[in-house]
Amino acid sequence: MEIIDPSKICIAKCPHGLEEILADELRDLGVEEAMLQKRAVAFKANKETLYKINLHSRLAIKILCPLFQFTAKHPEELYKKVKAFDWSDVLSIEQTFAVQTTVHSPFFSHSQYVALKAKDAIVDQFYDTIHKRPNVDVKHPDIKIHLHISEKNCTVFLDASGDPLFKRGYRVNTGIAPINEVLAAGMLQLSGWTPAVPLIDPMCGSGTIPIEAAMIATNTPASILREEFGFMHWPDYDNALWEKIKKEGVAQIKSSEAQIFAYDKELSVLRYAEQNAAEIELDSAIQFKRKDFMHLQPPAENGMILTNPPYDERIQVEDNEAFYAEIGDQFKKSFQGYTAWLISSNLSAIKRVGLRPSKKITLFNGKLECKFLKYELYKGSKKAKYANQDAS
């Protein structure tokens, strides 16, 4: 068994496609040696930086810090090696815990059974030592333990975040198919949007995209509303340090000069978006209006459209392909001079937009594989645009 110093290497988990921009974000937050992995970035950080990442990261889902690693080829061997670790160093008898697993191994075929064996090992070690057992709470544990198995290699992590970091705390109401907050922030980053560019979400739903944009524009820390993180239950938790970091995060919030427009044709859903924005005190930074995109006129001469239209998965559209054709017609008719980005898993419907995307990025909205597409909506023809550039 090898005990790992958590300051040496941690893992920030993220959705597929966001690895590079997450690495850049982590470097901006002060980490050393950010290294790309599949749906994750490995990095080095001290305690202060670890706290900062949990408060500020817009792109990480969770932060995992390693405890120890070992090799095992069968459940009983795994049980013995998990039990050999001194769990009183990270968990008190008064605290609750839960074990989650990620398994990619021919030696362990049932991840739930692996989690059960690890849980039994921890409980049995406490009982053998002090004749008491800590309680398991799978819904809201004090200490969340992750066991990752690749082939015969096993690594045990502590979850520094607790609840996933996409749970910002502002979304008090949702529509049928809300987009994940981390994915929305990632789309904004990948699009190259800056607060100097007017932003339109013409099908805003419960408002996640415009709210994430307003948080960027005001420099609002992503998890400023969160009152609890996993690291707060660790034995070495430094409350004074955390209060200092949070105070600094609040001090950096500024007023927004960005033009952010949120539209939806459903009044009830638009009200949800307004309530969610008000929860984080950003309702004044976004212009909400009930409007059908097919009849929308641009609120600014140029800018960016960024939207998450229905895929026909959870939100049913009578004729989804015809609907996407209407989206393309509206792009071409009313939004010349804009850049448009949309995300969808409905590949046949995407083709009906009738425009050639200048960029395609594969992202996942939950388990749905999606294409995030960029359309350049030139005034006049694209050919004429480049002819004018050559002439000048």
C-alpha positions as CSV (number, residue, x, y, z in Angstrom):
1,M,0.0,0.0,0.0
2,E,1.3,3.5,-0.9
3,I,0.1,6.5,1.1
4,I,-0.2,9.6,-1.1
5,D,0.4,13.1,0.0
6,P,-2.8,15.0,-1.2
7,S,-0.7,18.1,-1.9
8,K,1.1,16.1,-4.6
9,I,-1.7,15.3,-7.0
10,C,-5.5,15.8,-7.1
11,I,-8.1,15.2,-9.8
12,A,-10.7,17.7,-11.1
13,K,-13.4,15.9,-12.9
14,C,-15.2,17.5,-15.8
15,P,-17.5,16.7,-18.8
16,H,-15.9,15.4,-22.0
17,G,-14.6,18.3,-24.1
18,L,-13.9,20.7,-21.3
19,E,-10.5,19.3,-20.3
20,E,-8.3,21.9,-21.9
21,I,-10.2,24.9,-20.7
22,L,-10.5,23.4,-17.2
23,A,-6.7,23.1,-17.2
24,D,-6.4,26.8,-18.1
25,E,-8.9,27.7,-15.4
26,L,-7.0,25.7,-12.8
27,R,-3.7,27.4,-13.8
28,D,-5.4,30.8,-13.4
29,L,-6.4,29.7,-9.9
30,G,-2.8,28.9,-9.0
31,V,-2.3,25.2,-9.5
32,E,1.0,23.6,-10.6
33,E,1.4,21.1,-13.4
34,A,-2.1,20.8,-14.7
35,M,-2.2,17.5,-16.7
36,L,-5.0,16.5,-19.1
37,Q,-6.8,13.2,-18.5
38,K,-10.0,11.7,-19.9
39,R,-12.8,13.8,-18.5
40,A,-10.4,15.2,-15.8
41,V,-7.4,17.3,-15.1
42,A,-4.7,16.2,-12.6
43,F,-3.0,18.9,-10.7
44,K,-0.9,19.9,-7.7
45,A,-2.2,22.3,-5.1
46,N,-1.9,23.3,-1.5
47,K,-4.8,23.7,0.9
48,E,-5.4,27.3,0.0
49,T,-5.6,26.6,-3.7
50,L,-7.8,23.6,-3.1
51,Y,-10.3,25.8,-1.3
52,K,-10.1,28.5,-4.0
53,I,-10.8,25.9,-6.7
54,N,-13.9,24.7,-5.0
55,L,-15.2,28.2,-4.6
56,H,-14.3,29.6,-8.1
57,S,-14.2,26.8,-10.6
58,R,-16.9,27.1,-13.2
59,L,-15.8,24.0,-15.1
60,A,-15.0,21.3,-12.6
61,I,-17.7,18.8,-11.4
62,K,-15.8,17.6,-8.3
63,I,-12.3,17.7,-6.8
64,L,-10.9,14.4,-5.6
65,C,-7.8,14.2,-3.4
66,P,-6.0,10.8,-3.1
67,L,-5.4,8.9,0.1
68,F,-3.6,5.7,-0.9
69,Q,-3.3,3.2,-3.7
70,F,-2.7,-0.5,-4.0
71,T,-3.2,-3.5,-6.4
72,A,-5.9,-6.1,-6.0
73,K,-7.3,-8.8,-8.2
74,H,-10.3,-10.1,-6.2
75,P,-12.8,-8.6,-3.6
76,E,-11.2,-10.2,-0.5
77,E,-7.8,-8.8,-1.4
78,L,-9.4,-5.4,-1.9
79,Y,-11.2,-5.7,1.5
80,K,-7.9,-6.5,3.4
81,K,-6.0,-3.6,1.8
82,V,-8.8,-1.0,2.4
83,K,-9.1,-2.3,6.0
84,A,-5.3,-1.9,6.5
85,F,-5.5,1.9,6.1
86,D,-6.0,3.8,9.4
87,W,-9.4,5.4,8.7
88,S,-9.4,7.3,12.0
89,D,-7.1,9.7,10.3
90,V,-9.9,11.0,8.0
91,L,-13.1,9.8,9.6
92,S,-14.4,10.1,13.2
93,I,-16.9,7.7,14.7
94,E,-19.5,10.5,14.9
95,Q,-19.3,11.2,11.1
96,T,-21.2,9.5,8.4
97,F,-19.6,8.3,5.2
98,A,-20.3,6.8,1.8
99,V,-18.3,5.0,-0.8
100,Q,-18.6,5.5,-4.6
101,T,-16.8,3.5,-7.2
102,T,-15.5,3.8,-10.7
103,V,-14.5,0.4,-12.1
104,H,-12.8,-0.5,-15.4
105,S,-11.4,-4.0,-14.7
106,P,-11.8,-7.6,-15.7
107,F,-11.2,-8.6,-12.0
108,F,-14.1,-6.6,-10.6
109,S,-17.4,-6.9,-12.6
110,H,-19.9,-5.4,-10.1
111,S,-19.1,-1.8,-8.9
112,Q,-21.8,-1.9,-6.2
113,Y,-20.3,-5.1,-4.7
114,V,-16.9,-3.4,-4.7
115,A,-18.4,-0.4,-2.9
116,L,-20.0,-2.8,-0.4
117,K,-16.7,-4.6,0.3
118,A,-14.9,-1.2,0.8
119,K,-17.6,0.0,3.1
120,D,-17.4,-3.2,5.1
121,A,-13.7,-2.9,5.4
122,I,-13.9,0.6,6.9
123,V,-16.7,-0.3,9.3
124,D,-15.0,-3.5,10.4
125,Q,-11.7,-1.7,11.1
126,F,-13.5,0.8,13.4
127,Y,-15.3,-2.1,15.2
128,D,-12.1,-4.1,15.6
129,T,-10.4,-1.0,17.1
130,I,-13.0,0.7,19.3
131,H,-16.0,-1.7,19.1
132,K,-18.1,1.0,17.4
133,R,-19.2,1.4,13.8
134,P,-19.6,4.7,11.9
135,N,-22.9,5.2,10.1
136,V,-23.3,5.1,6.3
137,D,-25.3,7.9,4.6
138,V,-25.5,7.5,0.9
139,K,-27.5,10.7,0.3
140,H,-25.6,13.3,2.4
141,P,-22.5,11.9,4.0
142,D,-19.9,13.9,5.9
143,I,-17.1,12.1,4.2
144,K,-17.5,11.0,0.6
145,I,-14.9,8.3,-0.4
146,H,-14.2,7.4,-4.1
147,L,-12.6,4.1,-5.1
148,H,-11.2,4.0,-8.7
149,I,-10.2,0.7,-10.1
150,S,-8.3,0.4,-13.4
151,E,-7.3,-3.2,-14.2
152,K,-5.7,-4.3,-10.9
153,N,-4.7,-0.7,-9.8
154,C,-6.9,0.8,-7.1
155,T,-6.8,4.4,-5.8
156,V,-8.9,5.7,-2.9
157,F,-9.8,9.4,-2.9
158,L,-11.5,11.8,-0.7
159,D,-14.1,14.1,-2.3
160,A,-13.2,17.7,-1.5
161,S,-16.4,19.1,-3.0
162,G,-19.1,17.0,-1.4
163,D,-22.1,17.7,-3.6
164,P,-21.1,18.2,-7.3
165,L,-19.9,21.7,-8.1
166,F,-22.5,22.2,-10.8
167,K,-25.0,22.5,-7.9
168,R,-24.3,26.3,-7.6
169,G,-27.3,26.9,-5.4
170,Y,-29.2,29.5,-7.5
171,R,-31.4,27.1,-9.5
172,V,-34.5,27.0,-7.2
173,N,-36.8,26.4,-10.2
174,T,-36.2,24.4,-13.4
175,G,-38.0,23.6,-16.6
176,I,-38.3,20.1,-18.1
177,A,-34.7,19.8,-19.5
178,P,-32.3,22.3,-17.8
179,I,-28.7,22.3,-19.0
180,N,-26.0,21.5,-16.5
181,E,-24.4,24.6,-15.0
182,V,-20.9,23.4,-15.7
183,L,-21.7,22.6,-19.3
184,A,-23.3,26.0,-19.8
185,A,-20.2,27.7,-18.4
186,G,-18.0,25.5,-20.6
187,M,-20.0,26.4,-23.7
188,L,-19.6,30.1,-22.9
189,Q,-15.8,29.6,-22.6
190,L,-15.5,27.5,-25.7
191,S,-17.5,30.0,-27.7
192,G,-15.0,32.7,-26.9
193,W,-17.7,35.0,-25.5
194,T,-16.6,38.0,-23.5
195,P,-18.8,40.5,-21.6
196,A,-18.0,43.1,-24.4
197,V,-20.1,41.1,-26.8
198,P,-24.0,41.2,-26.6
199,L,-25.3,37.7,-25.7
200,I,-28.7,36.3,-26.6
201,D,-30.2,33.1,-25.4
202,P,-33.5,33.0,-27.4
203,M,-34.7,29.7,-25.7
204,C,-33.4,30.3,-22.2
205,G,-35.6,27.9,-20.3
206,S,-34.8,28.2,-16.6
207,G,-32.0,30.6,-17.4
208,T,-28.8,28.7,-16.8
209,I,-26.8,30.0,-19.8
210,P,-27.6,33.7,-19.2
211,I,-27.0,33.3,-15.5
212,E,-23.6,31.7,-16.0
213,A,-22.8,34.5,-18.4
214,A,-23.8,37.1,-15.8
215,M,-21.7,35.4,-13.2
216,I,-18.7,35.7,-15.6
217,A,-19.5,39.3,-16.4
218,T,-19.6,40.2,-12.7
219,N,-16.7,38.0,-11.6
220,T,-19.1,36.2,-9.2
221,P,-17.4,33.0,-7.8
222,A,-19.2,30.0,-9.2
223,S,-20.1,28.5,-5.8
224,I,-20.6,31.7,-3.8
225,L,-24.0,30.5,-2.6
226,R,-22.7,27.1,-1.4
227,E,-22.6,26.8,2.4
228,E,-21.0,23.3,2.5
229,F,-18.1,21.5,0.8
230,G,-16.6,18.1,1.5
231,F,-13.3,19.5,2.8
232,M,-15.2,21.2,5.6
233,H,-15.6,17.8,7.3
234,W,-11.9,16.8,7.0
235,P,-9.8,16.7,10.2
236,D,-7.4,19.4,8.9
237,Y,-10.2,21.9,7.8
238,D,-9.0,25.5,8.3
239,N,-12.1,27.6,8.8
240,A,-10.1,30.8,9.1
241,L,-8.5,30.2,5.8
242,W,-11.8,29.4,4.2
243,E,-13.4,32.6,5.5
244,K,-10.5,34.6,4.2
245,I,-10.8,33.0,0.7
246,K,-14.6,33.5,0.6
247,K,-14.2,37.1,1.8
248,E,-11.7,37.8,-1.0
249,G,-14.1,36.1,-3.5
250,V,-17.0,38.4,-2.5
251,A,-14.7,41.5,-2.7
252,Q,-13.9,40.8,-6.3
253,I,-17.6,40.9,-7.5
254,K,-18.3,43.9,-9.7
255,S,-21.2,45.4,-11.5
256,S,-21.9,44.2,-15.0
257,E,-21.7,46.3,-18.2
258,A,-22.5,43.3,-20.4
259,Q,-25.7,43.1,-22.5
260,I,-27.2,39.7,-21.8
261,F,-30.7,39.0,-23.2
262,A,-32.8,36.0,-22.2
263,Y,-35.9,35.1,-24.1
264,D,-38.5,32.3,-24.0
265,K,-41.9,32.0,-25.4
266,E,-43.2,30.2,-22.3
267,L,-44.0,32.8,-19.6
268,S,-44.0,30.3,-16.7
269,V,-40.5,29.1,-17.7
270,L,-39.2,32.6,-18.1
271,R,-40.4,33.4,-14.6
272,Y,-38.3,30.5,-13.3
273,A,-35.3,32.0,-15.0
274,E,-36.0,35.4,-13.4
275,Q,-36.4,33.7,-10.0
276,N,-33.1,31.8,-10.4
277,A,-31.2,35.0,-11.4
278,A,-32.7,36.8,-8.4
279,E,-31.5,34.0,-6.1
280,I,-27.9,35.0,-6.9
281,E,-28.8,38.7,-7.2
282,L,-28.1,38.8,-10.9
283,D,-31.6,39.5,-12.2
284,S,-30.7,43.1,-12.9
285,A,-27.7,42.0,-15.0
286,I,-30.0,40.1,-17.5
287,Q,-32.8,41.4,-19.7
288,F,-35.6,38.9,-19.6
289,K,-38.5,39.1,-22.1
290,R,-41.2,36.8,-23.2
291,K,-40.7,36.3,-27.0
292,D,-40.9,33.6,-29.6
293,F,-37.5,33.3,-31.3
294,M,-39.1,33.0,-34.7
295,H,-40.4,36.5,-34.3
296,L,-37.4,38.0,-32.5
297,Q,-35.6,41.0,-33.8
298,P,-32.0,41.6,-32.7
299,P,-31.7,43.7,-29.6
300,A,-28.2,44.8,-30.7
301,E,-26.5,45.4,-34.1
302,N,-24.3,42.4,-33.7
303,G,-23.4,39.9,-31.0
304,M,-23.6,36.2,-30.2
305,I,-26.5,33.8,-29.9
306,L,-25.8,30.8,-27.6
307,T,-28.7,28.4,-27.0
308,N,-29.8,24.9,-26.1
309,P,-32.9,24.2,-28.2
310,P,-35.1,21.1,-27.7
311,Y,-33.5,17.8,-28.8
312,D,-36.8,15.9,-28.9
313,E,-35.5,13.9,-26.0
314,R,-37.2,15.3,-22.9
315,I,-38.9,18.3,-24.5
316,Q,-41.2,17.0,-27.3
317,V,-41.5,19.1,-30.5
318,E,-44.3,18.3,-33.0
319,D,-41.8,18.3,-35.9
320,N,-38.3,18.7,-34.6
321,E,-36.6,18.8,-38.0
322,A,-39.0,21.5,-39.3
323,F,-38.3,23.4,-36.0
324,Y,-34.6,23.4,-36.6
325,A,-35.2,24.5,-40.2
326,E,-37.1,27.5,-38.8
327,I,-34.1,28.2,-36.5
328,G,-31.8,28.3,-39.5
329,D,-34.2,30.5,-41.4
330,Q,-34.4,33.0,-38.5
331,F,-30.6,33.0,-38.2
332,K,-30.2,33.9,-41.9
333,K,-33.1,36.4,-42.0
334,S,-32.8,38.4,-38.8
335,F,-29.3,37.9,-37.3
336,Q,-26.8,38.7,-40.1
337,G,-23.6,39.9,-38.5
338,Y,-24.0,37.6,-35.5
339,T,-22.2,34.5,-34.4
340,A,-24.6,31.7,-33.4
341,W,-23.8,28.6,-31.3
342,L,-26.2,25.8,-30.5
343,I,-25.9,22.5,-28.8
344,S,-28.0,19.5,-29.7
345,S,-28.0,15.7,-29.7
346,N,-30.5,15.5,-32.6
347,L,-28.1,15.1,-35.5
348,S,-30.7,14.7,-38.2
349,A,-32.4,17.9,-37.0
350,I,-29.1,19.8,-37.0
351,K,-28.8,19.2,-40.7
352,R,-32.0,21.1,-41.3
353,V,-30.5,24.3,-40.0
354,G,-29.3,24.8,-43.5
355,L,-26.0,26.4,-42.6
356,R,-22.5,25.0,-42.7
357,P,-21.0,25.2,-39.2
358,S,-17.5,26.7,-39.0
359,K,-16.7,24.7,-35.9
360,K,-18.0,21.4,-34.4
361,I,-17.2,20.3,-30.8
362,T,-18.4,17.1,-29.2
363,L,-19.9,17.6,-25.8
364,F,-22.1,15.5,-23.5
365,N,-25.3,16.9,-21.9
366,G,-25.7,14.2,-19.2
367,K,-25.4,10.9,-21.1
368,L,-26.5,12.5,-24.4
369,E,-23.7,12.9,-27.0
370,C,-24.1,16.3,-28.5
371,K,-22.6,18.6,-31.1
372,F,-21.8,22.2,-30.2
373,L,-21.9,24.1,-33.4
374,K,-20.7,27.5,-34.5
375,Y,-22.4,29.4,-37.3
376,E,-21.0,32.6,-38.8
377,L,-24.0,34.7,-39.9
378,Y,-22.4,37.0,-42.4
379,K,-24.0,40.0,-43.8
380,G,-24.4,39.2,-47.5
381,S,-22.6,36.1,-48.8
382,K,-19.5,34.5,-47.2
383,K,-17.8,34.7,-50.7
384,A,-18.5,38.5,-50.8
385,K,-17.1,39.0,-47.3
386,Y,-13.8,37.5,-48.2
387,A,-13.7,39.3,-51.6
388,N,-14.1,42.6,-49.7
389,Q,-11.3,41.6,-47.3
390,D,-8.9,40.7,-50.2
391,A,-9.7,44.0,-51.9
392,S,-8.8,46.0,-48.8
